Amino acid sequence: MNVIQEFATQWPQLWTLVETLCVLIPLAAFLAYSGINFVSALARILSRVRKRASFDKCARQLASLGFILGWFLLVGTRIWLFLTRAEAGRASYSWMMEAGWFLLAASVLMTSLYYALWNPLTKHPALSALLGLFSGLASCAALFTTLMITRFYVLNLLPPLPETAAGMLKLFVIAENNLPLWNILWYTPALIMAFSAGVGALWLFARRRRDDFGRDHYNAMLAWCARLSRNAWILLWAFLLVFSLFQLPVSAGNADDIWPEIAAEMAYLLYWAIPALLWTFVSRSAVPLRHGLTLFTALLLAGTFLAPYYLELCAE
């Protein structure tokens, strides 16, 4: 611990970068995990609808990714809870954190069943896809619960908790200080799909030598995952555009200052459009296997959006 404190004192900027990465990487992994089973189930459904075996192979590969991500998050959060137990503070926070971890454990259990029962359910693809959808819903429930707990912790809303369900609903839904949380909830579904499909595309690229399904399989599935990420990110960008238009007059305040505000907003919007352009380039390429670096760059640039996303969650 002394070594870490000395490092933070001597290199404050580097330590800030380390702290930022320690927040953004698990958050990106949680977003990818929350949607990977949806993407896998969709691929399995398309394998029957379009009569293409590549979708079924892709679905199994993505199911294995969900299995790995789920256990990584489950073990990592358990270790983090153990190390920060003394800093958790009051009993209400500890109880909510434990409840959130058990909800994550339940989703990981369903994800494990989805992956483990793949071969036994080969003749029942509809049942397998349904299990994948339910495990995806459980993963999303764990994610949204974690966001809610984080929001409560930041605003120091606990204890005491309201004694009735109506009181809890009023505290969480109606309270004015929860406006930032509702703002980011508009982005979350699009982020889940963008990161799950984006990480899934990189996973397929990494598995191309271990799972020898042929170049045609990987070219088709990489393009499909990139297309899903592109479409989700376009939806996210549309939300950003709408919110920027609504917030611009308020932030400008004075007509003389509106053009610098507009230029700044346009620069931000152009920057956030780059991931969609990169995923579009991959999805329309004749050989997507040649663009592994492009896939990584698109995901890396998309990950920078998680910094303002997290800051909005923690805003008072």
N, C-alpha and C positions, 0 to 999 in steps of 0.2 A: 504493500500500500504506500510506503514511503517513496518507493521508486516512481509510482504513478503520480503522486503529489508533486514530486520534484520535476517530473517531465511536464506536468500541466503548468507549473510555475515558470519554467524556463522557456517553454514553447507554447504560449497560450493560443496562438492562431492555429497551430497544428493540432493542439488538443481540441479546439473547437471543431475542426474538421473531423477528427476521430469521433467526437460525440455526435455530430450530425450524421455520420455514416452509420453509427450504432443505432440510430433511430430510423433512418430511411431504408436501410437494407432489410431489417425485419418487417417494416411496414410494407415494402414492395413484395416480400415473400408472402406475407399474409394476404395481400390483395390477389396475388397469383394463385395461391392455394384456394381462396374463396371461390374462384371461378373456373378452376381447371377441370373439375368434375362436370360442370355444365358443358364445357367445350368437348370433353370426352364423350358425354352422353349424346351430344348433338352429332358428333362424328359417327357414333354407333347407329343412330337413327338414320343418318344419311347413307350409311353402308347398305341398309335395306331398301331405302327409297330409291337411291340411284344405282343399286346393284353393283357397287364397286368395293372390292375387297380392301383397297387402300385405306378407306375410311375406317374400317374395322381394325386394321393394324395400327393406324394412327390413334384410334380411341384407346387401345390397350397401352400404347406407349405413353399417352397422356395420363392414363390412370396410374401408371407406375410413378410418374412425376408427382401426381397428387399424393400418393402414398409416401414418397420421400419427403416432400415439403411438409406434410402434416406431422410426421414424426419429428422432423427437425424443429418445427415450431413448438410442438408439445414439450419436448425435452428442453429446448432453449428457454421457454417461458417458465418451466418448473425451476430451472437453475436460477433464473433471474429473480423469481419470487423468493427463493431460499436466501439469496445474497442480499436482497433488499427488505427482508422481513423486519429488521430493526428500524428501518426508515419508513415503513408503511404508515406508521402513525396510529391513528385510532382504529378500534376494532371493526367499525363499519366498513372502512376502506379494505381492510384485510379480508373481511367476509365477501365483499363484492369481487375482489380480485380472485379469490379462490373459486367463487361461483363462475366467473368468466373462464377460468382455467378448466373447470370440469365441463363446461359447455364446449370448449375447444376439444377436450378429450373425447366427448361424445361424437363430435364431428369426425375426429381422426379414426375412431372405431368404425364408423359407417364407411369412411373412405377405405379403410383396410379391408372391410368386407366386400366392398365394390371391386377392389383389385383382386382379393383372394378367390372370390367366387366367379372369376371371369370364365375359366374353362367349364366349371359345372353348369354355368348358365349360357353356354354357347348356343344351345338349341332354344333358348328363351331370351332373345335379344331385347324384347320389350321390357321384360322384368329387370334385366341388367341395366338398361337405360333408365328405368324408373328409380332403381337404387342409386344410380349416379346422380340423378336430379335431386333426390332426397338428401344425399350426402352433401351436394352443393348448397342446398338450402340450409342445412345444419352449419356448414362452414360460414355462410354469410351471416347467420344468426350470431355465431361466435365473434365475427368481425365487428358487427354493429354493437354488440354488447361491450366489446373492448373499447370502441370509440365512446360509448356512453360513459363507461367507468372513467376513462381518461378525462372526459369533459367534467364530470363531477369532481374528480380529484383536483383538477386545475383551478376550478372555481371555489373549491373548499365548501361544497354544498352539504357535506356530511360531517358528522351527524348534527342534529337528529334527522332521521328519515321521517317523512309523513307516515302517519299511522294507517291511512286508508289508501286504497288504489286510486281514488279520485285525486287525493292530495299528491301522490306520486306523478300522476298524469299531468297535473297542473304544474308541478315543479319542472318536469322534463319538456313538456310540449309548449306551454303557454308563456313560461318565464322569458322576459326580454333578454336576459343574459345568455340564452341558448340560441340566439339568432345565428351566430357563427356556425354552430353545429348543424343547423338546418341548411345553411348555405353549402357546406361541404357535402351534405347528403345528396345534393343534386349531382355532384361529381362522382360519388362513390360507385354507382352501378357501372358507369362507363369505364372508370378506372379498373374495376374488377375484370371486366371483359378484355380491356386493352392489355393489362399486365398478364392475365392468364394465357391469352393467345400469343402474346409476345414472348413470354418465357417458354411457352410450349413450342414455338418455332425454333428457339435456340436449343431446346432439349432435343428436338428431332434432328437438328443439325449436328449436335454432339453425338447422337446415337447412330449416325449413318454407317459407321464402320462396325459397330457391335451388332446391330440388327440389320443384316444384309437383305433388305427388301427391294433393292434395285433403285437406280437413279430416277426412274419415272415416278416411283412412289414418293420419294422425298421431294422431288421438284413439285409434284402436285400438292402434297400436304403442306409444304412450306409456303407455297403461294396461298393456300386456303387459310392457314393461320395468320399470315400477314394481312390478308384481306379482312379477317375478323378484327384484328387489332386496328387496322386503318379505319374501319367503319365505327368502332367504338370511340376512337380518338376524335373523329369528326364530330360525333355527338357531344363529346366533352368540349371541343372547341366551339361548337354552337352555343353551349351554355356560357362559356367564357365571353363570347361576343355579346350575348343578350345582357349578361350581368354588367359588362363594361359599358354598354349603352345606357343602362339604368343608373349606374353610379357616376358616370362622367359629369353630368350637370351639377350634382351635389359636391363632388370633389373639386370641380373647377371654381365654383363660387363666384368668380368674377369673369365677365366676358373677355377681358383682356388676357386672361390666363388660360383660356380654353384650348388654344392651339397647341401649346406645349403639352397639356394634358392629353389631347388627342394623339399627338405624335408619340408620347410615351405608351399609351394604350395600344396603338398600332404596332409599335415595336414589340411589345409583349405578345400580342396576338400572332404576329409573324413568327416569332420564336417558337411559340407553342404549336404552330402549324408544321414545323419541320418533321416531327415524328410521323405524322400522317403522310407527308410527302415521301419519306424514306420507305415506309411500309407499302405505299402505292407502287414505288419503283420495284420493290421485290415481288409484289403480287403480279405485276405485269411483265416481269422478266421471263425470257424463254428458258433460262437456267437459274432458278432461284438458289440452287446449291452453291453458286459462285459468290453469293452475297451474304455470307455469314457475318462479315464485319459490318455490313449495312444493318443487319438485324440487331446486332449488339449496339451499334450507335443509336439506332432509333429507340431501343429500350433504355439506354443510358440517358438520352435527352428527355424521354418521358419520365424517368425517375427524378429529374430535377424539379418536376412539378410537385412532387411529394413534399418538398420543403415549404412552399407557401400553403399547401394543403394541411400540413401538420401545424403550422403557425396559426392558421385560421381556426383549427380545432382548439388550440390553446389560448386563443384570444379572449380577453376578459370583456 
